Amino acid sequence: MAIDNKLRGCGFVMLNVVGVMASGQIKGRASVLQSKTQKPVGFEISEGTRASVKKWMKDELMVGSEYLWPGRFHERLHISTRPYARMVHDWVTSIGPKATAYGPNSKRRTMVIQIYKKTGNLCVVQLLLGHTKMDITVNLSQLARRSAGP
């Protein structure tokens, strides 16, 4: 799910169930309000991710949960960004890349970089990420070029 969307870590941990699910089905597209900018951002939920989230929704942890990523304690309704960052670190470490090169917000750029590599369209990238200034988006395109390798 973190790769499908373009949310910052703080927005990702606050995803709620009704935002991604309707009538017992996982939506193909969701929209959430970014906590940093207070602007809505939409994102596609891929078929594989929908299947994983549907399975996750059947877990006993999810019974009665308002949030997609519930916290461990009753007073905390959703996980915080720190446990999320630890999960990303553990996941990246388990698949091999240097863990320090990736973090919760780098997942936000993964899908967008793939779209940029296929289209070369910075305006689309700017729109997808909700950037108000093109120079921020241009910096991302430079990152995409570096990650392409020889």
N, C-alpha and C positions, 0 to 999 in steps of 0.2 A: 504494500500500500504506500509506503514511503517513497518508492521510486515512481509510482503512477502519478502522484500529485506533485504540486509545486509549492507546497506549504513549508514555512519555516518550522523548526522543531517545536516551538511554543504553540503554533497553530495545529500541528499534527497531533500532539498529545490530547488536544481538546476536541477532536472529532467526536461528534455524538452519533448515537445509533440512528436517530431519525434523519440525520443528514445523509446517510448512506444506504438506508433501508426503507422500503415502503411495501406494505402488504405482504410481508414475509420474504420479499425478494431484495437482493442487493442491486442498487441502482447502477446503471451503466455510466451515469454522469452525476457528479455531486458538486455542490457549491457551498463554501463556508466563508465566514467573515474573518479576514486576517487580523490577528490581534495587534500587530505592529502598525498597520496602515488603516485599520477599520474599513477596508474595502473588500467587497466580495471577490472571491477567486473560484473559478470553476475548474474541474478536472475530470478526466475520463477515468473510469475504473475498468481495467482490462479484464478479460474473461477469466484468466487464471487467478487474478486477485479477487474477483467476485466469488470464485469457488472457495478460496482460502478464507475469506471473510465470512462466508455462509457457514463454513465448518466451525470457525471461531465463535460465531454467534450461538452455537449449540453447547459450548463449554460452560461448565457450572459457574465459572467466574462471571459470566455474562448475564446470569439470571437477575433481572431487575436493574441492570446497569444502564444508566443514561449515556455513558461515554463508551466509545469503542475500545479504549485502553484504560480500564478501571484501575484505580489506585489500590494499594494493599490495605489501606486503613479506611475505616468508615468516614472519618472526617475529611479525607482526601478523595474527591469524587473521580479524579483521573490521575494517571501517573504524571509526575513532573518531568521537566526536561532533563534533569540529571540522570534518573534511571533510564530514560530513553537514550541518552548519550552513551551510557554504559552498554545498553543492548546493541547499539550500532557498532560500538567498538568491538564487542565480543563477536558479533556477526562478521565484521570485516576481518578480524583476526582469524576466524575459523575458515575463511575461504582463501586466505593467503596474502592479499595486498598489505602494504605497510599501513597499519591502523592509524598512524598519525596523519596520513594524507586524507582521511575521510572523517566526517563528523555528521551530526544530525542535519545540518543545513546543506551539506554537499549532496545528500540524497535528493534534495529539492531541485537540484540542477541536472540530475542524471538524465531524465527523460527529455528535458528541454535541450540539452546538448546533443542528444541523438537526433532530435527534430532539426536542429540547426545544421548538423552535419549533412542531413539529407536534403534540406531545402536551401541553406545559405541565407535565409530570410531573417534578418535581425528584428524587423518590425513584429513578426510573429512571436519571436522570443521575448521581446519587450512586453508584448501583450500578455503572453502566458505567465510571465513572472510578476506582472503588475508593476514593472519599473516605470517611474515617471520621467526619468532622465535616460536618454539613449547612451550616454557615456558609461553608465553602469552596465548596460547590456553589452556594449562594445568590449568591456573588460572580460565579460563572460565568453564572448566569441574568441578572444585571444586565448583563454584557458582551453577552449574546445580545440583550437588548432594545435596547442602544445600537447594535448592528450591524444591526438591522432597518431602520433609517432611517425617514424620514417616511412 
